[in-house]
Amino acid sequence: MFIPSVDFSKNIIEMSKNLNIEPINNWMKIEKNPLVISGPCSAETYDQLFETCKQLKSYGINLMRAGVWKPRTRPGSFEGNGEEALKWISEIKKELDIKFTVEVANTNHIELLILSLYKRLLMQLKVQIHQFL
């Protein structure tokens, strides 16, 4: 699969000038107050993240969060599962029909998040196109 090379770091500042941030009610139906966003501090394993989200959904929580990248003051300590956790999130979103928020701390995280979404979009398109062949 061909994925074009994109230098997001140069475009981040320009992109931020053109952001059209919509109220959450425009992209997610909120039926009750307060809005609860919940999930584990860190996405440590697929099973841990799945079970946590499954239980939270049973309480009516449909907007999850999980630490994908964990900033640390001591080098070498656990810094999160990064790209692997993004894969888990993508699968769990589909399986449980929930939404996710992901915290980013730098442009590298933004690039990885965008590329992760882009790769999944290409995979979905490939499957849909293949159905017509």
C-alpha positions, 0 to 999 in steps of 0.5 A, a space after each residue: 500500500 502506498 502512503 504519501 510522505 507528508 511533512 505535517 510539522 510545517 503545516 501545523 501552525 498554518 492548519 491551526 489558523 484555519 481550525 473551525 472548531 464546532 461545539 461538541 453537540 454538532 458532532 455528538 448527540 448528548 442526551 444527558 448532562 453532565 457529559 462524561 468522558 472516561 477511560 483508563 489513564 493509560 492504554 496498557 493492553 488491548 484487553 485492559 482497554 476493551 474491558 474498561 470501555 465495555 464496562 463504562 459503556 454499560 453505565 451509559 458512557 459513550 465517549 472514552 479517553 485513554 492515554 496513548 502517550 505518557 510523558 515521563 520525567 524519568 527517561 526509560 520509564 513507561 511512555 505509553 503504547 503509542 501507535 499500537 494503542 491507536 490500533 486498539 482504539 480503532 478496533 474497540 471503537 468499531 466493536 463497541 460503537 463508541 467515540 474516543 478522544 486522544 491527547 497529544 503533546 507534540 507535532 509527532 503525536 499529531 502526525 502519528 494520529 493523522 497517519 493512523 486515521 489515514 491508513 484506516 481510511 485507505 483500508 476501508 476504501 480498499 475493502 469497499 472498492 474490492 466489493 465492486 471488482 
